[in-house]
Amino acid sequence: MSSNCIFCKIIRGEIPGRKVYEDEDLVVIHDIHPAAPVHLLMVPREHFDNLDTAEDRHLRLLGKMQLLAPRLAREQGATNGYRVVTNNGPDGGQEVYHLHVHVLGGPRPWKRL
């Protein structure tokens, strides 16, 4: 874990986060600046920057995140669809350099891609 990374601090309990789910691999929290009625952040406990720095050993973790997203979206109220987004690098809109996956859903006044 990184000492200055905000997600690592949330995982260590140094900064509060509204947790929705956690296990040995992941912590899932509500985004503090939601872009949709349901806006979750799926954060691996292991710190790595983004998909560009993911390795073959992360395959199980990345698959787990994709398969967990639908369940969490529905449990949080996104029963009519949701979006799963991973921002990578500056031009991809990444702001925090600890891989995380956004799960967005709910009635849509929010922007469509």
C-alpha positions in Angstrom: 0.0 0.0 0.0 1.0 3.5 -0.6 1.4 5.9 2.3 -0.1 8.9 0.6 -2.8 7.2 -1.5 -6.3 8.2 -0.4 -7.7 4.7 -1.3 -5.0 3.0 0.7 -5.8 5.3 3.7 -9.5 4.3 3.4 -8.5 0.6 3.3 -6.3 1.0 6.3 -9.1 2.8 8.2 -7.2 6.1 8.4 -9.9 8.0 6.4 -13.6 7.1 6.7 -15.4 5.6 3.7 -19.1 4.4 3.5 -18.4 0.8 2.8 -20.9 -1.3 0.9 -18.8 -4.5 0.6 -15.4 -5.8 1.6 -13.5 -9.0 1.5 -9.8 -10.1 1.4 -9.4 -8.6 -2.1 -11.6 -5.5 -2.3 -13.2 -2.7 -0.5 -16.3 -1.1 -2.2 -17.4 2.4 -1.0 -19.8 5.1 -2.0 -18.2 7.9 -4.1 -18.1 11.1 -2.1 -18.9 13.1 -5.2 -21.5 10.9 -6.9 -22.1 11.3 -10.6 -25.3 9.2 -10.5 -27.8 8.1 -7.9 -25.8 4.9 -7.4 -22.1 5.6 -7.6 -19.8 3.0 -6.0 -16.0 2.6 -6.2 -14.6 -0.9 -6.2 -11.0 -0.6 -4.9 -8.5 -3.5 -4.7 -6.7 -3.8 -1.4 -3.4 -4.2 -3.4 -2.2 -0.9 -4.7 -1.4 -0.7 -8.4 -1.9 2.4 -10.5 -4.4 1.3 -13.3 -5.0 -1.3 -16.0 -1.7 -0.3 -17.6 0.2 -1.6 -14.6 -2.0 -4.7 -14.0 -0.2 -8.0 -14.4 -1.3 -11.5 -15.3 -1.6 -12.3 -11.5 -4.4 -9.7 -11.3 -6.6 -11.6 -13.8 -8.7 -13.2 -11.0 -9.2 -9.9 -9.2 -10.2 -8.0 -12.3 -12.7 -10.7 -13.2 -14.1 -10.8 -9.7 -14.7 -7.0 -9.8 -16.6 -7.3 -13.1 -18.7 -10.2 -11.8 -19.4 -8.4 -8.4 -20.5 -5.1 -10.0 -24.0 -6.3 -11.2 -24.8 -7.7 -7.7 -23.7 -4.5 -5.9 -25.4 -2.2 -8.4 -28.8 -4.0 -7.9 -28.4 -4.2 -4.2 -27.9 -0.4 -4.1 -30.9 0.3 -6.3 -29.7 0.2 -9.9 -32.4 -2.3 -11.0 -32.8 -0.9 -14.5 -29.2 -0.9 -15.6 -25.8 0.4 -14.6 -22.4 1.3 -16.0 -19.0 0.0 -15.1 -16.1 2.4 -15.8 -12.4 2.3 -15.3 -10.5 5.5 -16.0 -6.9 5.0 -17.0 -4.3 7.7 -17.2 -4.6 11.5 -17.7 -6.5 11.4 -21.0 -8.7 8.6 -19.6 -9.9 10.9 -16.8 -8.0 9.1 -14.0 -7.7 11.3 -10.9 -6.5 8.8 -8.2 -3.7 6.5 -9.2 -4.9 3.4 -7.4 -6.9 1.1 -9.8 -10.6 1.5 -9.0 -13.8 0.7 -10.9 -16.8 3.0 -10.9 -20.3 1.4 -10.8 -22.9 4.0 -11.7 -26.6 3.5 -12.0 -30.1 4.6 -11.1 -32.6 6.9 -12.8 -30.6 9.0 -15.4 -30.3 12.7 -15.3 -26.6 11.8 -15.4 -24.5 12.1 -18.5 -24.5 9.4 -21.1 -21.2 8.4 -22.8 
